[in-house]
Amino acid sequence: MDPQPFTIDTEAQAQTYLTDLLNNPKNRSMSEIARHCALRVRNPKIKAFFLTEGAKMLAEMKA
């Protein structure tokens, strides 16, 4: 039996995951953020938060 993949279920988990994700320069794009969102987040509310927060964090890094 395959182990269940890690999922993000709360805004706090999303925030922590995004911080770790964006520490790696190769992940600093909306396409990578969206890819990870699709893989890890099931709840539509958390998906929206993940994408919005990811875009905000990315913009702050580029400023």
PDB file of N, H, CA, C and O in Angstrom:
ATOM      1  N   MET A   1       0.839  -1.183   0.000  1.00  0.00           N
ATOM      2  CA  MET A   1       0.000   0.000   0.000  1.00  0.00           C
ATOM      3  C   MET A   1       0.883   1.246   0.000  1.00  0.00           C
ATOM      4  O   MET A   1       1.828   1.343   0.784  1.00  0.00           O
ATOM      5  N   ASP A   2       0.577   2.186  -0.872  1.00  0.00           N
ATOM      6  H   ASP A   2      -0.190   2.106  -1.508  1.00  0.00           H
ATOM      7  CA  ASP A   2       1.350   3.422  -0.951  1.00  0.00           C
ATOM      8  C   ASP A   2       0.997   4.342   0.207  1.00  0.00           C
ATOM      9  O   ASP A   2      -0.163   4.412   0.612  1.00  0.00           O
ATOM     10  N   PRO A   3       1.994   5.050   0.745  1.00  0.00           N
ATOM     11  CA  PRO A   3       1.684   6.017   1.799  1.00  0.00           C
ATOM     12  C   PRO A   3       0.896   7.189   1.216  1.00  0.00           C
ATOM     13  O   PRO A   3       1.045   7.535   0.044  1.00  0.00           O
ATOM     14  N   GLN A   4       0.069   7.781   2.043  1.00  0.00           N
ATOM     15  H   GLN A   4      -0.053   7.499   2.995  1.00  0.00           H
ATOM     16  CA  GLN A   4      -0.699   8.946   1.606  1.00  0.00           C
ATOM     17  C   GLN A   4       0.248  10.128   1.407  1.00  0.00           C
ATOM     18  O   GLN A   4       1.165  10.319   2.205  1.00  0.00           O
ATOM     19  N   PRO A   5       0.042  10.921   0.357  1.00  0.00           N
ATOM     20  CA  PRO A   5       0.895  12.091   0.158  1.00  0.00           C
ATOM     21  C   PRO A   5       0.606  13.154   1.213  1.00  0.00           C
ATOM     22  O   PRO A   5      -0.505  13.251   1.733  1.00  0.00           O
ATOM     23  N   PHE A   6       1.619  13.939   1.514  1.00  0.00           N
ATOM     24  H   PHE A   6       2.522  13.860   1.093  1.00  0.00           H
ATOM     25  CA  PHE A   6       1.468  15.043   2.455  1.00  0.00           C
ATOM     26  C   PHE A   6       0.454  16.035   1.906  1.00  0.00           C
ATOM     27  O   PHE A   6       0.549  16.445   0.749  1.00  0.00           O
ATOM     28  N   THR A   7      -0.513  16.422   2.723  1.00  0.00           N
ATOM     29  H   THR A   7      -0.591  16.089   3.663  1.00  0.00           H
ATOM     30  CA  THR A   7      -1.484  17.423   2.297  1.00  0.00           C
ATOM     31  C   THR A   7      -1.458  18.617   3.237  1.00  0.00           C
ATOM     32  O   THR A   7      -1.093  18.505   4.407  1.00  0.00           O
ATOM     33  N   ILE A   8      -1.851  19.750   2.701  1.00  0.00           N
ATOM     34  H   ILE A   8      -2.147  19.841   1.751  1.00  0.00           H
ATOM     35  CA  ILE A   8      -1.923  20.994   3.462  1.00  0.00           C
ATOM     36  C   ILE A   8      -3.394  21.246   3.750  1.00  0.00           C
ATOM     37  O   ILE A   8      -4.208  21.354   2.832  1.00  0.00           O
ATOM     38  N   ASP A   9      -3.731  21.339   5.041  1.00  0.00           N
ATOM     39  H   ASP A   9      -3.070  21.251   5.787  1.00  0.00           H
ATOM     40  CA  ASP A   9      -5.129  21.438   5.447  1.00  0.00           C
ATOM     41  C   ASP A   9      -5.490  22.736   6.157  1.00  0.00           C
ATOM     42  O   ASP A   9      -6.668  23.007   6.389  1.00  0.00           O
ATOM     43  N   THR A  10      -4.484  23.546   6.506  1.00  0.00           N
ATOM     44  H   THR A  10      -3.526  23.326   6.318  1.00  0.00           H
ATOM     45  CA  THR A  10      -4.761  24.789   7.225  1.00  0.00           C
ATOM     46  C   THR A  10      -3.951  25.937   6.625  1.00  0.00           C
ATOM     47  O   THR A  10      -2.978  25.719   5.904  1.00  0.00           O
ATOM     48  N   GLU A  11      -4.375  27.166   6.940  1.00  0.00           N
ATOM     49  H   GLU A  11      -5.166  27.342   7.526  1.00  0.00           H
ATOM     50  CA  GLU A  11      -3.629  28.332   6.474  1.00  0.00           C
ATOM     51  C   GLU A  11      -2.235  28.370   7.090  1.00  0.00           C
ATOM     52  O   GLU A  11      -1.280  28.788   6.435  1.00  0.00           O
ATOM     53  N   ALA A  12      -2.110  27.939   8.334  1.00  0.00           N
ATOM     54  H   ALA A  12      -2.886  27.600   8.866  1.00  0.00           H
ATOM     55  CA  ALA A  12      -0.798  27.919   8.990  1.00  0.00           C
ATOM     56  C   ALA A  12       0.148  26.950   8.278  1.00  0.00           C
ATOM     57  O   ALA A  12       1.316  27.268   8.058  1.00  0.00           O
ATOM     58  N   GLN A  13      -0.356  25.772   7.921  1.00  0.00           N
ATOM     59  H   GLN A  13      -1.305  25.513   8.099  1.00  0.00           H
ATOM     60  CA  GLN A  13       0.464  24.814   7.174  1.00  0.00           C
ATOM     61  C   GLN A  13       0.849  25.384   5.814  1.00  0.00           C
ATOM     62  O   GLN A  13       1.978  25.205   5.357  1.00  0.00           O
ATOM     63  N   ALA A  14      -0.088  26.067   5.171  1.00  0.00           N
ATOM     64  H   ALA A  14      -1.006  26.212   5.542  1.00  0.00           H
ATOM     65  CA  ALA A  14       0.187  26.670   3.862  1.00  0.00           C
ATOM     66  C   ALA A  14       1.284  27.718   3.979  1.00  0.00           C
ATOM     67  O   ALA A  14       2.194  27.763   3.151  1.00  0.00           O
ATOM     68  N   GLN A  15       1.202  28.552   4.995  1.00  0.00           N
ATOM     69  H   GLN A  15       0.462  28.516   5.668  1.00  0.00           H
ATOM     70  CA  GLN A  15       2.200  29.603   5.210  1.00  0.00           C
ATOM     71  C   GLN A  15       3.584  28.994   5.423  1.00  0.00           C
ATOM     72  O   GLN A  15       4.560  29.448   4.826  1.00  0.00           O
ATOM     73  N   THR A  16       3.670  27.983   6.259  1.00  0.00           N
ATOM     74  H   THR A  16       2.877  27.614   6.743  1.00  0.00           H
ATOM     75  CA  THR A  16       4.945  27.319   6.532  1.00  0.00           C
ATOM     76  C   THR A  16       5.493  26.658   5.272  1.00  0.00           C
ATOM     77  O   THR A  16       6.681  26.775   4.973  1.00  0.00           O
ATOM     78  N   TYR A  17       4.637  25.969   4.543  1.00  0.00           N
ATOM     79  H   TYR A  17       3.672  25.874   4.787  1.00  0.00           H
ATOM     80  CA  TYR A  17       5.061  25.281   3.319  1.00  0.00           C
ATOM     81  C   TYR A  17       5.563  26.285   2.289  1.00  0.00           C
ATOM     82  O   TYR A  17       6.595  26.060   1.656  1.00  0.00           O
ATOM     83  N   LEU A  18       4.839  27.397   2.115  1.00  0.00           N
ATOM     84  H   LEU A  18       4.001  27.579   2.630  1.00  0.00           H
ATOM     85  CA  LEU A  18       5.255  28.420   1.154  1.00  0.00           C
ATOM     86  C   LEU A  18       6.606  29.022   1.528  1.00  0.00           C
ATOM     87  O   LEU A  18       7.449  29.242   0.658  1.00  0.00           O
ATOM     88  N   THR A  19       6.813  29.287   2.797  1.00  0.00           N
ATOM     89  H   THR A  19       6.128  29.108   3.503  1.00  0.00           H
ATOM     90  CA  THR A  19       8.096  29.833   3.245  1.00  0.00           C
ATOM     91  C   THR A  19       9.227  28.884   2.876  1.00  0.00           C
ATOM     92  O   THR A  19      10.246  29.306   2.330  1.00  0.00           O
ATOM     93  N   ASP A  20       9.045  27.607   3.173  1.00  0.00           N
ATOM     94  H   ASP A  20       8.217  27.264   3.617  1.00  0.00           H
ATOM     95  CA  ASP A  20      10.062  26.609   2.828  1.00  0.00           C
ATOM     96  C   ASP A  20      10.227  26.480   1.315  1.00  0.00           C
ATOM     97  O   ASP A  20      11.348  26.393   0.813  1.00  0.00           O
ATOM     98  N   LEU A  21       9.112  26.469   0.598  1.00  0.00           N
ATOM     99  H   LEU A  21       8.202  26.540   1.006  1.00  0.00           H
ATOM    100  CA  LEU A  21       9.140  26.326  -0.858  1.00  0.00           C
ATOM    101  C   LEU A  21       9.920  27.460  -1.511  1.00  0.00           C
ATOM    102  O   LEU A  21      10.745  27.227  -2.394  1.00  0.00           O
ATOM    103  N   LEU A  22       9.657  28.681  -1.078  1.00  0.00           N
ATOM    104  H   LEU A  22       8.986  28.871  -0.361  1.00  0.00           H
ATOM    105  CA  LEU A  22      10.272  29.846  -1.710  1.00  0.00           C
ATOM    106  C   LEU A  22      11.708  30.091  -1.258  1.00  0.00           C
ATOM    107  O   LEU A  22      12.377  30.976  -1.791  1.00  0.00           O
ATOM    108  N   ASN A  23      12.186  29.331  -0.295  1.00  0.00           N
ATOM    109  H   ASN A  23      11.643  28.612   0.138  1.00  0.00           H
ATOM    110  CA  ASN A  23      13.602  29.406   0.072  1.00  0.00           C
ATOM    111  C   ASN A  23      14.483  28.860  -1.041  1.00  0.00           C
ATOM    112  O   ASN A  23      15.667  29.191  -1.118  1.00  0.00           O
ATOM    113  N   ASN A  24      13.912  28.024  -1.905  1.00  0.00           N
ATOM    114  H   ASN A  24      12.951  27.756  -1.843  1.00  0.00           H
ATOM    115  CA  ASN A  24      14.653  27.453  -3.030  1.00  0.00           C
ATOM    116  C   ASN A  24      14.395  28.309  -4.272  1.00  0.00           C
ATOM    117  O   ASN A  24      13.254  28.397  -4.726  1.00  0.00           O
ATOM    118  N   PRO A  25      15.432  28.941  -4.829  1.00  0.00           N
ATOM    119  CA  PRO A  25      15.240  29.831  -5.985  1.00  0.00           C
ATOM    120  C   PRO A  25      14.521  29.188  -7.177  1.00  0.00           C
ATOM    121  O   PRO A  25      13.832  29.887  -7.920  1.00  0.00           O
ATOM    122  N   LYS A  26      14.664  27.886  -7.373  1.00  0.00           N
ATOM    123  H   LYS A  26      15.224  27.318  -6.770  1.00  0.00           H
ATOM    124  CA  LYS A  26      14.006  27.251  -8.527  1.00  0.00           C
ATOM    125  C   LYS A  26      12.486  27.201  -8.373  1.00  0.00           C
ATOM    126  O   LYS A  26      11.775  26.964  -9.349  1.00  0.00           O
ATOM    127  N   ASN A  27      11.990  27.419  -7.174  1.00  0.00           N
ATOM    128  H   ASN A  27      12.568  27.612  -6.381  1.00  0.00           H
ATOM    129  CA  ASN A  27      10.546  27.393  -6.923  1.00  0.00           C
ATOM    130  C   ASN A  27       9.915  28.780  -6.923  1.00  0.00           C
ATOM    131  O   ASN A  27       8.728  28.912  -6.625  1.00  0.00           O
ATOM    132  N   ARG A  28      10.673  29.800  -7.245  1.00  0.00           N
ATOM    133  H   ARG A  28      11.637  29.693  -7.487  1.00  0.00           H
ATOM    134  CA  ARG A  28      10.183  31.177  -7.160  1.00  0.00           C
ATOM    135  C   ARG A  28       9.469  31.622  -8.431  1.00  0.00           C
ATOM    136  O   ARG A  28       9.906  32.537  -9.128  1.00  0.00           O
ATOM    137  N   SER A  29       8.353  30.943  -8.709  1.00  0.00           N
ATOM    138  H   SER A  29       7.998  30.200  -8.143  1.00  0.00           H
ATOM    139  CA  SER A  29       7.492  31.326  -9.834  1.00  0.00           C
ATOM    140  C   SER A  29       6.066  30.905  -9.495  1.00  0.00           C
ATOM    141  O   SER A  29       5.846  29.982  -8.711  1.00  0.00           O
ATOM    142  N   MET A  30       5.103  31.597 -10.099  1.00  0.00           N
ATOM    143  H   MET A  30       5.282  32.347 -10.735  1.00  0.00           H
ATOM    144  CA  MET A  30       3.708  31.232  -9.853  1.00  0.00           C
ATOM    145  C   MET A  30       3.392  29.851 -10.404  1.00  0.00           C
ATOM    146  O   MET A  30       2.530  29.154  -9.869  1.00  0.00           O
ATOM    147  N   SER A  31       4.076  29.446 -11.464  1.00  0.00           N
ATOM    148  H   SER A  31       4.776  30.012 -11.899  1.00  0.00           H
ATOM    149  CA  SER A  31       3.802  28.110 -12.003  1.00  0.00           C
ATOM    150  C   SER A  31       4.219  27.026 -11.005  1.00  0.00           C
ATOM    151  O   SER A  31       3.535  26.011 -10.870  1.00  0.00           O
ATOM    152  N   GLU A  32       5.325  27.235 -10.313  1.00  0.00           N
ATOM    153  H   GLU A  32       5.881  28.060 -10.422  1.00  0.00           H
ATOM    154  CA  GLU A  32       5.750  26.264  -9.291  1.00  0.00           C
ATOM    155  C   GLU A  32       4.822  26.305  -8.085  1.00  0.00           C
ATOM    156  O   GLU A  32       4.476  25.261  -7.531  1.00  0.00           O
ATOM    157  N   ILE A  33       4.420  27.500  -7.677  1.00  0.00           N
ATOM    158  H   ILE A  33       4.701  28.347  -8.127  1.00  0.00           H
ATOM    159  CA  ILE A  33       3.490  27.623  -6.555  1.00  0.00           C
ATOM    160  C   ILE A  33       2.182  26.907  -6.896  1.00  0.00           C
ATOM    161  O   ILE A  33       1.647  26.166  -6.071  1.00  0.00           O
ATOM    162  N   ALA A  34       1.670  27.126  -8.102  1.00  0.00           N
ATOM    163  H   ALA A  34       2.104  27.728  -8.772  1.00  0.00           H
ATOM    164  CA  ALA A  34       0.420  26.484  -8.529  1.00  0.00           C
ATOM    165  C   ALA A  34       0.576  24.968  -8.613  1.00  0.00           C
ATOM    166  O   ALA A  34      -0.344  24.230  -8.263  1.00  0.00           O
ATOM    167  N   ARG A  35       1.728  24.503  -9.071  1.00  0.00           N
ATOM    168  H   ARG A  35       2.476  25.103  -9.355  1.00  0.00           H
ATOM    169  CA  ARG A  35       1.974  23.061  -9.169  1.00  0.00           C
ATOM    170  C   ARG A  35       1.946  22.415  -7.786  1.00  0.00           C
ATOM    171  O   ARG A  35       1.317  21.375  -7.589  1.00  0.00           O
ATOM    172  N   HIS A  36       2.627  23.037  -6.840  1.00  0.00           N
ATOM    173  H   HIS A  36       3.138  23.881  -6.999  1.00  0.00           H
ATOM    174  CA  HIS A  36       2.642  22.501  -5.475  1.00  0.00           C
ATOM    175  C   HIS A  36       1.254  22.578  -4.843  1.00  0.00           C
ATOM    176  O   HIS A  36       0.855  21.682  -4.099  1.00  0.00           O
ATOM    177  N   CYS A  37       0.531  23.636  -5.136  1.00  0.00           N
ATOM    178  H   CYS A  37       0.855  24.364  -5.740  1.00  0.00           H
ATOM    179  CA  CYS A  37      -0.834  23.775  -4.632  1.00  0.00           C
ATOM    180  C   CYS A  37      -1.698  22.621  -5.124  1.00  0.00           C
ATOM    181  O   CYS A  37      -2.423  22.005  -4.343  1.00  0.00           O
ATOM    182  N   ALA A  38      -1.620  22.332  -6.405  1.00  0.00           N
ATOM    183  H   ALA A  38      -1.030  22.833  -7.039  1.00  0.00           H
ATOM    184  CA  ALA A  38      -2.422  21.250  -6.985  1.00  0.00           C
ATOM    185  C   ALA A  38      -2.076  19.892  -6.366  1.00  0.00           C
ATOM    186  O   ALA A  38      -2.946  19.037  -6.204  1.00  0.00           O
ATOM    187  N   LEU A  39      -0.808  19.704  -6.027  1.00  0.00           N
ATOM    188  H   LEU A  39      -0.101  20.398  -6.159  1.00  0.00           H
ATOM    189  CA  LEU A  39      -0.366  18.432  -5.448  1.00  0.00           C
ATOM    190  C   LEU A  39      -0.741  18.277  -3.979  1.00  0.00           C
ATOM    191  O   LEU A  39      -1.029  17.170  -3.524  1.00  0.00           O
ATOM    192  N   ARG A  40      -0.739  19.373  -3.242  1.00  0.00           N
ATOM    193  H   ARG A  40      -0.505  20.273  -3.611  1.00  0.00           H
ATOM    194  CA  ARG A  40      -0.811  19.285  -1.784  1.00  0.00           C
ATOM    195  C   ARG A  40      -2.109  19.765  -1.139  1.00  0.00           C
ATOM    196  O   ARG A  40      -2.425  19.355  -0.023  1.00  0.00           O
ATOM    197  N   VAL A  41      -2.867  20.627  -1.821  1.00  0.00           N
ATOM    198  H   VAL A  41      -2.611  20.960  -2.728  1.00  0.00           H
ATOM    199  CA  VAL A  41      -4.023  21.264  -1.175  1.00  0.00           C
ATOM    200  C   VAL A  41      -5.321  20.747  -1.790  1.00  0.00           C
ATOM    201  O   VAL A  41      -5.480  20.750  -3.011  1.00  0.00           O
ATOM    202  N   ARG A  42      -6.242  20.307  -0.944  1.00  0.00           N
ATOM    203  H   ARG A  42      -6.112  20.305   0.047  1.00  0.00           H
ATOM    204  CA  ARG A  42      -7.532  19.788  -1.412  1.00  0.00           C
ATOM    205  C   ARG A  42      -8.673  20.790  -1.178  1.00  0.00           C
ATOM    206  O   ARG A  42      -9.557  20.927  -2.024  1.00  0.00           O
ATOM    207  N   ASN A  43      -8.656  21.473  -0.060  1.00  0.00           N
ATOM    208  H   ASN A  43      -7.938  21.362   0.627  1.00  0.00           H
ATOM    209  CA  ASN A  43      -9.724  22.394   0.328  1.00  0.00           C
ATOM    210  C   ASN A  43      -9.691  23.651  -0.543  1.00  0.00           C
ATOM    211  O   ASN A  43      -8.652  24.305  -0.628  1.00  0.00           O
ATOM    212  N   PRO A  44     -10.811  24.005  -1.196  1.00  0.00           N
ATOM    213  CA  PRO A  44     -10.825  25.185  -2.078  1.00  0.00           C
ATOM    214  C   PRO A  44     -10.455  26.490  -1.368  1.00  0.00           C
ATOM    215  O   PRO A  44      -9.791  27.344  -1.956  1.00  0.00           O
ATOM    216  N   LYS A  45     -10.876  26.652  -0.118  1.00  0.00           N
ATOM    217  H   LYS A  45     -11.416  25.959   0.360  1.00  0.00           H
ATOM    218  CA  LYS A  45     -10.541  27.868   0.637  1.00  0.00           C
ATOM    219  C   LYS A  45      -9.030  27.948   0.875  1.00  0.00           C
ATOM    220  O   LYS A  45      -8.434  29.016   0.736  1.00  0.00           O
ATOM    221  N   ILE A  46      -8.422  26.836   1.227  1.00  0.00           N
ATOM    222  H   ILE A  46      -8.906  25.968   1.340  1.00  0.00           H
ATOM    223  CA  ILE A  46      -6.980  26.801   1.480  1.00  0.00           C
ATOM    224  C   ILE A  46      -6.220  26.954   0.164  1.00  0.00           C
ATOM    225  O   ILE A  46      -5.152  27.566   0.138  1.00  0.00           O
ATOM    226  N   LYS A  47      -6.758  26.404  -0.930  1.00  0.00           N
ATOM    227  H   LYS A  47      -7.625  25.906  -0.909  1.00  0.00           H
ATOM    228  CA  LYS A  47      -6.132  26.600  -2.249  1.00  0.00           C
ATOM    229  C   LYS A  47      -6.066  28.080  -2.593  1.00  0.00           C
ATOM    230  O   LYS A  47      -5.028  28.575  -3.033  1.00  0.00           O
ATOM    231  N   ALA A  48      -7.176  28.784  -2.392  1.00  0.00           N
ATOM    232  H   ALA A  48      -8.019  28.381  -2.035  1.00  0.00           H
ATOM    233  CA  ALA A  48      -7.214  30.220  -2.687  1.00  0.00           C
ATOM    234  C   ALA A  48      -6.206  30.968  -1.821  1.00  0.00           C
ATOM    235  O   ALA A  48      -5.496  31.848  -2.307  1.00  0.00           O
ATOM    236  N   PHE A  49      -6.144  30.618  -0.538  1.00  0.00           N
ATOM    237  H   PHE A  49      -6.721  29.904  -0.143  1.00  0.00           H
ATOM    238  CA  PHE A  49      -5.179  31.247   0.359  1.00  0.00           C
ATOM    239  C   PHE A  49      -3.752  30.960  -0.097  1.00  0.00           C
ATOM    240  O   PHE A  49      -2.918  31.864  -0.143  1.00  0.00           O
ATOM    241  N   PHE A  50      -3.473  29.711  -0.432  1.00  0.00           N
ATOM    242  H   PHE A  50      -4.150  28.977  -0.395  1.00  0.00           H
ATOM    243  CA  PHE A  50      -2.130  29.292  -0.845  1.00  0.00           C
ATOM    244  C   PHE A  50      -1.670  30.095  -2.060  1.00  0.00           C
ATOM    245  O   PHE A  50      -0.550  30.603  -2.085  1.00  0.00           O
ATOM    246  N   LEU A  51      -2.535  30.206  -3.063  1.00  0.00           N
ATOM    247  H   LEU A  51      -3.445  29.793  -3.043  1.00  0.00           H
ATOM    248  CA  LEU A  51      -2.166  30.926  -4.285  1.00  0.00           C
ATOM    249  C   LEU A  51      -2.031  32.427  -4.045  1.00  0.00           C
ATOM    250  O   LEU A  51      -1.104  33.054  -4.557  1.00  0.00           O
ATOM    251  N   THR A  52      -2.946  33.005  -3.272  1.00  0.00           N
ATOM    252  H   THR A  52      -3.699  32.496  -2.856  1.00  0.00           H
ATOM    253  CA  THR A  52      -2.889  34.440  -2.979  1.00  0.00           C
ATOM    254  C   THR A  52      -1.665  34.772  -2.139  1.00  0.00           C
ATOM    255  O   THR A  52      -0.934  35.717  -2.437  1.00  0.00           O
ATOM    256  N   GLU A  53      -1.449  34.000  -1.101  1.00  0.00           N
ATOM    257  H   GLU A  53      -2.042  33.233  -0.859  1.00  0.00           H
ATOM    258  CA  GLU A  53      -0.303  34.231  -0.217  1.00  0.00           C
ATOM    259  C   GLU A  53       1.007  33.978  -0.956  1.00  0.00           C
ATOM    260  O   GLU A  53       1.979  34.712  -0.774  1.00  0.00           O
ATOM    261  N   GLY A  54       1.034  32.950  -1.780  1.00  0.00           N
ATOM    262  H   GLY A  54       0.245  32.353  -1.928  1.00  0.00           H
ATOM    263  CA  GLY A  54       2.228  32.663  -2.573  1.00  0.00           C
ATOM    264  C   GLY A  54       2.571  33.814  -3.500  1.00  0.00           C
ATOM    265  O   GLY A  54       3.738  34.187  -3.620  1.00  0.00           O
ATOM    266  N   ALA A  55       1.568  34.382  -4.157  1.00  0.00           N
ATOM    267  H   ALA A  55       0.620  34.080  -4.059  1.00  0.00           H
ATOM    268  CA  ALA A  55       1.793  35.524  -5.054  1.00  0.00           C
ATOM    269  C   ALA A  55       2.311  36.726  -4.276  1.00  0.00           C
ATOM    270  O   ALA A  55       3.209  37.431  -4.736  1.00  0.00           O
ATOM    271  N   LYS A  56       1.744  36.956  -3.096  1.00  0.00           N
ATOM    272  H   LYS A  56       1.014  36.383  -2.723  1.00  0.00           H
ATOM    273  CA  LYS A  56       2.176  38.083  -2.265  1.00  0.00           C
ATOM    274  C   LYS A  56       3.626  37.899  -1.805  1.00  0.00           C
ATOM    275  O   LYS A  56       4.422  38.836  -1.869  1.00  0.00           O
ATOM    276  N   MET A  57       3.962  36.708  -1.348  1.00  0.00           N
ATOM    277  H   MET A  57       3.315  35.947  -1.296  1.00  0.00           H
ATOM    278  CA  MET A  57       5.324  36.436  -0.890  1.00  0.00           C
ATOM    279  C   MET A  57       6.322  36.553  -2.040  1.00  0.00           C
ATOM    280  O   MET A  57       7.421  37.079  -1.864  1.00  0.00           O
ATOM    281  N   LEU A  58       5.938  36.067  -3.205  1.00  0.00           N
ATOM    282  H   LEU A  58       5.045  35.640  -3.348  1.00  0.00           H
ATOM    283  CA  LEU A  58       6.797  36.141  -4.382  1.00  0.00           C
ATOM    284  C   LEU A  58       7.050  37.598  -4.770  1.00  0.00           C
ATOM    285  O   LEU A  58       8.181  37.971  -5.081  1.00  0.00           O
ATOM    286  N   ALA A  59       6.008  38.414  -4.750  1.00  0.00           N
ATOM    287  H   ALA A  59       5.089  38.111  -4.497  1.00  0.00           H
ATOM    288  CA  ALA A  59       6.145  39.838  -5.082  1.00  0.00           C
ATOM    289  C   ALA A  59       7.061  40.544  -4.086  1.00  0.00           C
ATOM    290  O   ALA A  59       7.873  41.383  -4.475  1.00  0.00           O
ATOM    291  N   GLU A  60       6.935  40.207  -2.808  1.00  0.00           N
ATOM    292  H   GLU A  60       6.276  39.524  -2.492  1.00  0.00           H
ATOM    293  CA  GLU A  60       7.790  40.810  -1.782  1.00  0.00           C
ATOM    294  C   GLU A  60       9.250  40.430  -1.988  1.00  0.00           C
ATOM    295  O   GLU A  60      10.141  41.244  -1.746  1.00  0.00           O
ATOM    296  N   MET A  61       9.502  39.209  -2.429  1.00  0.00           N
ATOM    297  H   MET A  61       8.778  38.547  -2.625  1.00  0.00           H
ATOM    298  CA  MET A  61      10.879  38.761  -2.660  1.00  0.00           C
ATOM    299  C   MET A  61      11.506  39.482  -3.848  1.00  0.00           C
ATOM    300  O   MET A  61      12.709  39.744  -3.863  1.00  0.00           O
ATOM    301  N   LYS A  62      10.687  39.796  -4.835  1.00  0.00           N
ATOM    302  H   LYS A  62       9.710  39.582  -4.823  1.00  0.00           H
ATOM    303  CA  LYS A  62      11.194  40.436  -6.047  1.00  0.00           C
ATOM    304  C   LYS A  62      11.305  41.952  -5.907  1.00  0.00           C
ATOM    305  O   LYS A  62      11.944  42.609  -6.729  1.00  0.00           O
ATOM    306  N   ALA A  63      10.683  42.508  -4.863  1.00  0.00           N
ATOM    307  H   ALA A  63      10.164  41.974  -4.196  1.00  0.00           H
ATOM    308  CA  ALA A  63      10.703  43.968  -4.667  1.00  0.00           C
ATOM    309  C   ALA A  63      12.043  44.457  -4.159  1.00  0.00           C
ATOM    310  O   ALA A  63      12.222  45.656  -3.944  1.00  0.00           O
TER     311      ALA A  63
END
